[in-house]
Amino acid sequence: MNCCGDKGIDIIFEDNHLLVVIKPVNIPTQKDESNDNDMLTLLKEDIKKRYNKPGNVYLGLVHRLDRPVGGVMVFAKTSKAASRLSDQVRTRQFKKAYLAVVHGIPVKSEGRLEDYLLKDSRSNMVSVVKEGTPGSKLAVLDYRTLGVYNDFSLIKVNLHTGRPHQIRVQLVNIGHPLYGDQKYGHRVNKPGQQIALWSNEIALVHPVLKEEKVFSCKPPAIEPWSWFVEAL
């Protein structure tokens, strides 16, 4: 695994078409109103420096991770790769799996959640609503409990749709807010706790070679992840 120059971002895989990295927590995917360093800008700067490229560097955003979430993230290094990967996202060939630590122990150790979600852009909050609610979108995920520690559970989530805040909202809707989630689990989490949601694995078809690729990384060995070392 290589490190992305002085940016401190680990590179899992890189060729002429793809760049796969481990996104650190608390860095926005792309520039936002905070004006903090963002993944897209940092990686473009690094490519420009490492390859001594003149002018603007192309890097396509294929998917997003919420600012507090870390883990595997894929970028496209050409517009052709970006277009083909976007098609895979749309047709659900681009598969994403996450790890999460939640409060409580699910009654069913595994299952599928299907909900309609509605985002309030003013508050940047998402809620579960009734089917047919104007502006709502179907959200589907599968989950499986990997381990239990006291009153916390380690959950593996496979996404079938990519809605904003989907995992956080669907799990809190069944009574299992994520550890450290200040937005949707503020009643049970302490201020300052880091959300325990990690992009664990991404599977895709290489946009040019047409080979199936699977990229994965484990969360850092700190609490609450360290409670589940054997399950990870």
Phi and psi in degrees as a GROMACS rama.xvg file:
@    title "Ramachandran Plot"
@    xaxis  label "Phi"
@    yaxis  label "Psi"
@TYPE xy
-98.1855  156.847  ASN-2
-104.914  137.849  CYS-3
-76.1822  80.3255  CYS-4
53.3808  -135.689  GLY-5
-93.0781  12.1736  ASP-6
-86.1268  -14.1938  LYS-7
70.894  24.7473  GLY-8
-108.363  118.652  ILE-9
-74.7777  135.915  ASP-10
-99.8856  123.095  ILE-11
-84.9046  -41.2048  ILE-12
-154.833  142.605  PHE-13
-152.693  133.914  GLU-14
-141.376  -161.182  ASP-15
-71.9684  -11.2469  ASN-16
-117.687  -31.3282  HIS-17
-125.421  149.808  LEU-18
-133.919  117.913  LEU-19
-117.458  123.724  VAL-20
-131.223  170.251  VAL-21
-101.86  109.548  ILE-22
-71.8897  124.687  LYS-23
-68.5305  155.509  PRO-24
-68.9494  154.946  VAL-25
67.0601  23.226  ASN-26
-116.111  127.867  ILE-27
-66.2687  150.677  PRO-28
-64.7507  -43.6643  THR-29
-139.409  169.7  GLN-30
-57.807  135.26  LYS-31
-132.675  -170.578  ASP-32
-66.6765  -17.0432  GLU-33
-71.6245  -23.63  SER-34
65.5542  14.7045  ASN-35
-72.688  162.66  ASP-36
-55.2613  139.058  ASN-37
-126.37  160.235  ASP-38
-58.0937  -48.8384  MET-39
-59.0629  -46.556  LEU-40
-67.4066  -44.8719  THR-41
-60.5575  -43.13  LEU-42
-71.2257  -37.5947  LEU-43
-61.6988  -43.6905  LYS-44
-62.1262  -39.8923  GLU-45
-67.2497  -43.8406  ASP-46
-61.3161  -43.406  ILE-47
-58.8043  -41.4934  LYS-48
-74.5829  -47.0936  LYS-49
-65.6054  -37.1376  ARG-50
-102.858  5.70527  TYR-51
51.341  48.3434  ASN-52
-86.9766  131.073  LYS-53
-81.3132  155.885  PRO-54
70.934  -161.983  GLY-55
-77.5007  144.208  ASN-56
-101.422  133.681  VAL-57
-87.291  132.328  TYR-58
-148.476  117.7  LEU-59
-93.2244  135.319  GLY-60
-86.4334  114.563  LEU-61
-92.1994  -37.3856  VAL-62
-152.318  173.056  HIS-63
-125.888  154.839  ARG-64
-123.867  138.47  LEU-65
-56.1002  148.976  ASP-66
-48.6577  -47.6658  ARG-67
-76.3859  -3.89523  PRO-68
-95.2713  136.718  VAL-69
-113.292  175.959  GLY-70
123.224  -162.575  GLY-71
-64.1678  133.891  VAL-72
-143.626  137.443  MET-73
-112.814  134.153  VAL-74
-124.678  153.225  PHE-75
-102.606  134.623  ALA-76
-93.78  -6.73589  LYS-77
-135.753  158.647  THR-78
-66.8039  -32.7847  SER-79
-64.0185  -45.8228  LYS-80
-63.012  -40.4595  ALA-81
-61.6646  -43.672  ALA-82
-63.9392  -44.3683  SER-83
-69.4904  -37.8775  ARG-84
-70.2344  -36.1466  LEU-85
-62.7669  -37.065  SER-86
-62.8817  -39.4612  ASP-87
-65.8356  -37.8203  GLN-88
-62.468  -44.7299  VAL-89
-65.1158  -38.0554  ARG-90
-93.6633  5.6691  THR-91
65.6841  26.7513  ARG-92
-82.9823  -21.5036  GLN-93
-86.2546  104.341  PHE-94
-106.698  133.188  LYS-95
-122.51  133.457  LYS-96
-125.082  138.384  ALA-97
-123.41  157.149  TYR-98
-111.034  141.753  LEU-99
-143.357  143.551  ALA-100
-105.175  125.661  VAL-101
-121.193  158.06  VAL-102
-75.3797  136.881  HIS-103
86.509  174.787  GLY-104
-121.369  116.29  ILE-105
-56.834  137.73  PRO-106
-60.5254  -45.3361  VAL-107
-97.3636  126.025  LYS-108
-67.9554  -20.5064  SER-109
-151.66  159.071  GLU-110
174.15  -178.368  GLY-111
-117.919  136.409  ARG-112
-112.585  127.513  LEU-113
-127.103  116.258  GLU-114
-139.075  159.536  ASP-115
-101.493  127.287  TYR-116
-113.386  144.324  LEU-117
-129.715  128.218  LEU-118
-99.8472  133.053  LYS-119
-97.2581  105.354  ASP-120
-66.3699  -25.458  SER-121
-69.9012  -42.6061  ARG-122
-96.5296  -8.48438  SER-123
56.4367  38.3042  ASN-124
-115.768  146.045  MET-125
-117.08  141.211  VAL-126
-134.807  155.734  SER-127
-82.5181  129.897  VAL-128
-130.761  172.71  VAL-129
-72.2788  149.292  LYS-130
-57.4047  137.132  GLU-131
94.6234  -6.83974  GLY-132
-63.4232  127.151  THR-133
-54.4668  130.219  PRO-134
87.928  -7.32679  GLY-135
-79.817  155.691  SER-136
-133.58  144.154  LYS-137
-70.1739  134.8  LEU-138
-124.431  129.912  ALA-139
-131.762  132.152  VAL-140
-146.184  154.2  LEU-141
-109.202  142.053  ASP-142
-131.937  155.281  TYR-143
-145.464  132.957  ARG-144
-80.8552  123.341  THR-145
-98.0569  -25.9951  LEU-146
-168.409  161.892  GLY-147
-132.073  136.37  VAL-148
-136.838  113.336  TYR-149
50.9487  -118.954  ASN-150
-106.921  31.6752  ASP-151
-124.146  149.973  PHE-152
-128.045  143.805  SER-153
-95.7854  122.93  LEU-154
-117.593  137.931  ILE-155
-103.25  131.107  LYS-156
-120.341  128.881  VAL-157
-109.026  118.936  ASN-158
-85.5864  135.823  LEU-159
-106.243  -17.1677  HIS-160
-133.894  162.333  THR-161
-122.115  64.0009  GLY-162
-84.0327  151.9  ARG-163
-56.5638  132.455  PRO-164
57.6961  21.9962  HIS-165
-56.3206  -52.5857  GLN-166
-61.9709  -45.3271  ILE-167
-60.7249  -44.0868  ARG-168
-74.9336  -42.8972  VAL-169
-67.9005  -36.0354  GLN-170
-74.0846  -38.3573  LEU-171
-67.4469  -27.9221  VAL-172
-66.3429  -25.4916  ASN-173
-100.6  15.4719  ILE-174
90.1357  18.7188  GLY-175
-131.016  74.7759  HIS-176
-62.9376  149.185  PRO-177
-71.3884  143.075  LEU-178
-56.0098  129.417  TYR-179
80.1174  0.550726  GLY-180
-77.3055  104.59  ASP-181
-76.0419  -21.5824  GLN-182
-83.2637  -46.3199  LYS-183
-111.137  -6.16021  TYR-184
-131.353  32.3361  GLY-185
-64.5823  -22.3272  HIS-186
-73.0506  -24.5245  ARG-187
-115.393  -7.92113  VAL-188
-106.913  152.364  ASN-189
-88.1176  143.349  LYS-190
-56.0401  137.251  PRO-191
92.6379  -13.5039  GLY-192
-66.5312  141.052  GLN-193
-82.4947  133.62  GLN-194
-62.1579  136.293  ILE-195
-96.3155  73.4076  ALA-196
-137.219  127.339  LEU-197
-137.312  129.291  TRP-198
-74.2965  101.412  SER-199
-88.6151  -36.2206  ASN-200
-155.206  138.928  GLU-201
-130.84  128.566  ILE-202
-115.396  135.602  ALA-203
-153.099  170.202  LEU-204
-101.358  126.133  VAL-205
-54.8724  129.356  HIS-206
-64.3704  -18.5259  PRO-207
-117.031  -46.3416  VAL-208
-76.9041  -18.3818  LEU-209
65.9546  17.905  LYS-210
-91.5249  146.577  GLU-211
-75.6906  132.218  GLU-212
-123.358  139.111  LYS-213
-126.275  124.308  VAL-214
-118.781  133.491  PHE-215
-145.755  158.511  SER-216
-157.76  148.972  CYS-217
-87.8067  154.922  LYS-218
-69.4707  164.326  PRO-219
-64.4156  151.404  PRO-220
-83.3374  58.9092  ALA-221
-128.772  163.661  ILE-222
-64.088  141.214  GLU-223
-88.9895  -3.50054  PRO-224
-61.1304  -35.1209  TRP-225
-66.5354  -15.1786  SER-226
-69.0639  -17.3965  TRP-227
-122.848  32.7387  PHE-228
-53.7594  -43.8195  VAL-229
-66.7742  -32.4004  GLU-230
-77.6542  -21.9  ALA-231
